Structure formats: C-alpha cells, structure tokens
Amino acid sequence: MAKFKITVNEWKLMKEIAAKASPELPSANHVKLDCRLHCLEGDEDGDTHINGAMISDLTYPHLYGDLALADYGPNFTRQFRNGIQLTLDGRGYFDFYVYNRYPTAGGDLLGNLMLYIEDHKIKLIDTRIWHDVSWTPDHGVIFKAADFV
C-alpha cells in the first residue's frame, strides 16, 4: 500500500489556509491542527482509520457524511505527519480540528480542515471555520460564503 507523507511546505499551507478562514487566527503560527480518527457513521465499534477513504467506499465530498468521529488528538496528528496509508488507488481523506495555539479565551474548537488526496497528491484543502476557504493546485485559495457569521 502506498503511503502519503506530507511535506513541511504542505503542512504550512494547511495552517495558512486555516488562518485565512478565521479572524481568531492572526497567522499560521497560531494554528493547531488535531487529526481525527474516523469510523463509519452508526458503526462506532467497527473499523477506524485516520484516512477516512480506507473505511468508506464513497469519494469526497460524499464520504464526509459517511464518517463519524472515533477519536482525535496529537498522537493521530503525529502519526499522520510521519506518513499515512492511502487506498490502493492513491486516495486519502483526512479531517483535522482547528484550534488557536495561543487562545485568549480557552482552547475552544474553531472548526474543521479537510484534506483530500487523489493520485497520491493533494487535491483539495477545505475549511469549515468562520469563513469557508478552499485551496486546489489548479486554483489556489478560494474564499466562499460563510455558512455562519
């Protein structure tokens, strides 16, 4: 099975996208990302994996509704950064909770950042924070209307 190992620049890009999506994050240095461990919705006692594409046959964005949170935290983030298994066809779906590393009022969750890998390369970085911000290799940063403000 193929593994995906994020580069330092790709990790920095993820944090920059998260910072652009929230006024509470003045810079990428303030972003803390905690990787989620996925399970199938309604099957919390079944298989789990950091890569949601390993347990769901659906593709992004459809697999997002197929998955549920099994756990999250720095150990999963470390495992992700050290290299993570992709599907046989080179797909990966990773979901991160976004926090302010230096919170002024507690360490509350700000939102989510999703990373989708296709053909062993980053296809999409997508946020659900204050403003919805996406990044693709073809279009760069894309600001979308916020679902909530």
Buried (B, 14 or more C-beta within 10 A) or exposed (E): EEEBEBEEEBBBBBBBBBBBBBEBBEEBEBBBBBBBBBBBEEEEEEEBBBBBBBBBEBEBEEBBEBBBBBEBEEEBBEEBBEEBBBBEEBBBBBBBBBBBEEEEEEEEEBBBBBBBBBEEEBBBBBBBBBBBBBBBEEEEBEEEEEEEE
